[in-house]
């Protein structure tokens, strides 16, 4: 069943709110990554153990930043599909992506059946490709 105009409006609003939240998170993450050297993360690293923990924290910060950027890109693509009338249409079969699936994953590209098949063939994929 195709999405109703009310549901499309609701999903559009959810996408816009999530994009705004991600942009705020990204600004904070970028500021933290830029301002923090190893010393700022766990104090001056006096031994290899301290340094490795500080490096791990920095790597996790960069991973968070990368994940947020991927989600932002996926949501911007969903926004484009909304504008072009292709939002909620499975990229594999052309069928409708269920409303509940879209509420859970605003950037979903496939319906549940096609996503399951895609994961069987290609294995686990980043959330931005779901």
LINDA-V540361 format. One record per residue. N is the residue number from 0. RES is the residue in three letters. PSI is psi in whole degrees, 0 to 359 (none if undefined). OMEGA is omega as a letter, one per 40 degrees, with the letter a starting at -180 (* if undefined). Layout:
BEGIN
n=(N,N)
res=(RES,RES)
psi=(PSI,PSI)
omega=(OMEGA,OMEGA)
END
This chain:
BEGIN
n=(0,1,2,3,4,5,6,7,8,9,10,11,12,13,14,15,16,17,18,19,20,21,22,23,24,25,26,27,28,29,30,31,32,33,34,35,36,37,38,39,40,41,42,43,44,45,46,47,48,49,50,51,52,53,54,55,56,57,58,59,60,61,62,63,64,65,66,67,68,69,70,71,72,73,74,75,76,77,78,79,80,81,82,83,84,85,86,87,88,89,90,91,92,93,94,95,96,97,98,99,100,101,102,103,104,105,106,107,108,109,110,111,112,113,114,115,116,117,118,119,120,121,122,123,124,125,126,127,128,129)
res=(UNK,UNK,UNK,UNK,UNK,UNK,UNK,UNK,UNK,UNK,UNK,UNK,UNK,UNK,UNK,UNK,UNK,UNK,UNK,UNK,UNK,UNK,UNK,UNK,UNK,UNK,UNK,UNK,UNK,UNK,UNK,UNK,UNK,UNK,UNK,UNK,UNK,UNK,UNK,UNK,UNK,UNK,UNK,UNK,UNK,UNK,UNK,UNK,UNK,UNK,UNK,UNK,UNK,UNK,UNK,UNK,UNK,UNK,UNK,UNK,UNK,UNK,UNK,UNK,UNK,UNK,UNK,UNK,UNK,UNK,UNK,UNK,UNK,UNK,UNK,UNK,UNK,UNK,UNK,UNK,UNK,UNK,UNK,UNK,UNK,UNK,UNK,UNK,UNK,UNK,UNK,UNK,UNK,UNK,UNK,UNK,UNK,UNK,UNK,UNK,UNK,UNK,UNK,UNK,UNK,UNK,UNK,UNK,UNK,UNK,UNK,UNK,UNK,UNK,UNK,UNK,UNK,UNK,UNK,UNK,UNK,UNK,UNK,UNK,UNK,UNK,UNK,UNK,UNK,UNK)
psi=(127,156,139,159,322,319,322,316,318,314,322,315,319,318,313,319,319,320,315,317,318,319,319,314,317,318,317,316,316,317,318,316,318,322,340,117,183,322,325,341,318,24,175,130,109,341,165,327,313,317,320,323,316,320,319,316,317,319,320,321,316,324,319,316,314,318,315,321,319,316,320,315,317,320,324,323,321,320,319,316,323,312,328,357,11,6,137,9,126,131,342,308,347,2,176,139,130,145,315,321,317,325,324,320,91,335,15,135,341,152,171,317,311,325,319,315,318,317,327,321,314,357,191,141,157,152,330,344,4,none)
omega=(a,i,i,i,i,i,i,i,i,i,i,i,i,i,a,i,a,i,i,i,i,i,i,i,a,i,i,a,a,i,a,a,a,a,a,i,i,a,a,a,a,a,i,a,a,i,a,i,i,a,a,i,i,i,i,i,i,i,i,i,i,i,i,i,i,i,i,i,i,i,i,i,i,i,i,i,i,i,i,i,i,a,a,i,a,a,i,i,a,a,a,a,a,i,a,i,a,i,a,i,a,i,a,a,a,a,a,i,a,i,a,a,a,i,i,i,i,a,i,a,a,a,a,a,i,a,a,a,a,*)
END
